[in-house]
Amino acid sequence: MAFKEQRTVYFENRGKENTEKTLSMAKSRAEELGIRNIVVASYTGYTGALASEVFKGYNLVVSAGMMGFREPNQHRMILENREKIEANGG
């Protein structure tokens, strides 16, 4: 029977401090597998903005959440993050 071993990474704590490392590992794995289409969720745009730098040249889609989630007619994504994502091709 053929099998393949994969590495699993667990972080000591949750939070933004893990985002860059997570995206870096995701990019390495995408390169190994030849994946060029990337999707990330990003309510405020923090993760999306970082992903747009890490995955520059890839087909990056940033799912921004729904309008009015917390307040009517309000979007949670920070405008500067959205502009950065779009400027980097996301």
Phi, psi and omega per residue, in radians:
M1 nan 2.281 3.124
A2 -1.532 2.518 3.073
F3 -2.626 2.857 3.119
K4 -2.324 2.306 3.097
E5 -1.560 2.464 3.097
Q6 -2.183 2.629 3.108
R7 -1.541 2.452 3.053
T8 -2.081 2.362 -3.132
V9 -2.015 2.261 3.048
Y10 -2.031 2.334 3.094
F11 -1.618 2.565 3.117
E12 -1.077 -0.722 -3.100
N13 -2.297 2.774 3.067
R14 -1.592 2.847 3.038
G15 2.299 3.115 -3.078
K16 -1.027 -0.466 -3.091
E17 -1.122 -0.240 3.135
N18 -1.685 -0.156 -3.000
T19 -1.104 -0.846 -3.113
E20 -1.073 -0.784 3.134
K21 -1.103 -0.728 3.133
T22 -1.082 -0.791 3.126
L23 -1.145 -0.665 3.099
S24 -1.087 -0.778 3.109
M25 -1.150 -0.672 3.116
A26 -1.117 -0.693 3.119
K27 -1.140 -0.750 3.112
S28 -1.027 -0.769 -3.136
R29 -1.192 -0.702 3.094
A30 -1.050 -0.726 3.109
E31 -1.112 -0.734 3.108
E32 -1.023 -0.685 -3.048
L33 -1.664 -0.066 -3.125
G34 1.265 0.483 -3.139
I35 -1.484 2.259 -3.139
R36 -2.051 -0.151 3.126
N37 -1.841 2.087 -3.047
I38 -2.161 2.375 3.075
V39 -2.200 2.261 3.050
V40 -2.277 2.602 3.035
A41 -1.650 2.446 -3.085
S42 -2.787 1.734 -3.113
Y43 -1.219 -0.860 -3.105
T44 -1.564 -0.231 -3.118
G45 1.699 -0.104 -3.128
Y46 -1.030 -0.964 -3.141
T47 -1.141 -0.703 3.138
G48 -1.078 -0.728 3.135
A49 -1.138 -0.755 3.091
L50 -1.132 -0.762 3.140
A51 -1.081 -0.614 -3.130
S52 -1.172 -0.405 3.048
E53 -1.460 -0.833 -3.110
V54 -1.108 -0.731 -3.067
F55 -1.786 0.527 3.100
K56 -1.040 2.289 -3.110
G57 1.645 -0.162 3.060
Y58 -1.643 2.944 2.998
N59 -1.512 1.682 -3.070
L60 -1.803 2.229 3.032
V61 -2.027 2.225 3.106
V62 -1.910 2.006 3.098
S63 -1.466 2.036 -2.953
A64 -1.697 0.064 -3.111
G65 1.457 3.069 -3.050
M66 -1.661 2.606 3.088
M67 -1.169 2.370 3.075
G68 1.385 0.337 -3.115
F69 -1.042 -0.799 -3.137
R70 -1.763 -0.703 -3.135
E71 -2.349 2.506 3.137
P72 -0.971 2.380 3.064
N73 1.064 0.368 3.139
Q74 -2.029 2.382 3.094
H75 -1.821 2.415 -3.085
R76 -1.436 -0.298 -3.097
M77 -1.247 2.285 3.110
I78 -1.275 2.303 -3.049
L79 -0.960 -0.735 -3.127
E80 -1.082 -0.659 3.105
N81 -1.178 -0.737 3.121
R82 -1.074 -0.777 3.130
E83 -1.071 -0.703 3.129
K84 -1.145 -0.757 3.109
I85 -1.028 -0.856 -3.110
E86 -1.154 -0.697 3.131
A87 -1.103 -0.549 3.137
N88 -1.560 0.101 3.052
G89 1.641 0.116 3.124
G90 -1.471 nan nan
